[in-house]
Amino acid sequence: MNIMFVCTDNFTRSVIAEFCMKDLGAPDSEDFVEQMKKLVHFFYEATPSIIHNLEQRATL
């Protein structure tokens, strides 16, 4: 699975890399929907931090 993302700090990069490297399984696997929900929820929760970091970089 390829996921494109924008992040500006090492912690966010490492957490996203961990999620992306995790085997989410094939779309027809039993837990695929649940894993996708968790991934979407992670990005939803991470968005404010990513936006804040981007805003700080823009002011430099």
CYANA upper distance limits for C-alpha pairs under 8 A (distance plus 0.5 A):
  1 MET  CA     20 CYS  CA      7.96
  2 ASN  CA     20 CYS  CA      8.17
  3 ILE  CA     20 CYS  CA      7.60
  6 VAL  CA     50 ILE  CA      8.01
  7 CYS  CA     12 THR  CA      6.89
  7 CYS  CA     13 ARG  CA      6.76
  7 CYS  CA     50 ILE  CA      6.16
  7 CYS  CA     53 ASN  CA      8.25
  7 CYS  CA     54 LEU  CA      8.28
  8 THR  CA     12 THR  CA      7.84
  8 THR  CA     13 ARG  CA      7.94
  8 THR  CA     50 ILE  CA      7.28
  8 THR  CA     53 ASN  CA      6.53
  8 THR  CA     54 LEU  CA      7.19
  9 ASP  CA     13 ARG  CA      6.81
  9 ASP  CA     53 ASN  CA      7.87
 10 ASN  CA     14 SER  CA      6.55
 11 PHE  CA     15 VAL  CA      6.70
 12 THR  CA     16 ILE  CA      6.57
 12 THR  CA     46 ALA  CA      8.34
 12 THR  CA     50 ILE  CA      8.42
 13 ARG  CA     17 ALA  CA      6.45
 14 SER  CA     18 GLU  CA      6.63
 15 VAL  CA     19 PHE  CA      6.89
 16 ILE  CA     20 CYS  CA      6.55
 17 ALA  CA     21 MET  CA      6.40
 18 GLU  CA     22 LYS  CA      6.65
 19 PHE  CA     39 LEU  CA      7.73
 24 LEU  CA     32 PHE  CA      6.80
 24 LEU  CA     35 GLN  CA      6.78
 24 LEU  CA     36 MET  CA      8.22
 25 GLY  CA     29 SER  CA      6.49
 25 GLY  CA     31 ASP  CA      8.31
 25 GLY  CA     32 PHE  CA      6.64
 26 ALA  CA     32 PHE  CA      7.29
 27 PRO  CA     32 PHE  CA      6.25
 27 PRO  CA     33 VAL  CA      8.28
 28 ASP  CA     32 PHE  CA      7.38
 31 ASP  CA     35 GLN  CA      6.63
 32 PHE  CA     36 MET  CA      6.62
 33 VAL  CA     37 LYS  CA      6.67
 34 GLU  CA     38 LYS  CA      6.80
 35 GLN  CA     39 LEU  CA      6.71
 36 MET  CA     40 VAL  CA      6.59
 37 LYS  CA     41 HIS  CA      6.53
 38 LYS  CA     42 PHE  CA      6.59
 39 LEU  CA     43 PHE  CA      6.89
 40 VAL  CA     44 TYR  CA      6.62
 41 HIS  CA     45 GLU  CA      6.63
 42 PHE  CA     46 ALA  CA      6.54
 43 PHE  CA     47 THR  CA      6.46
 46 ALA  CA     50 ILE  CA      6.79
 47 THR  CA     51 ILE  CA      6.57
 48 PRO  CA     52 HIS  CA      6.58
 49 SER  CA     53 ASN  CA      6.68
 50 ILE  CA     54 LEU  CA      6.68
 51 ILE  CA     55 GLU  CA      6.64
 52 HIS  CA     56 GLN  CA      6.76
 53 ASN  CA     57 ARG  CA      6.76
 54 LEU  CA     58 ALA  CA      6.72
 55 GLU  CA     59 THR  CA      7.06
 56 GLN  CA     60 LEU  CA      7.26
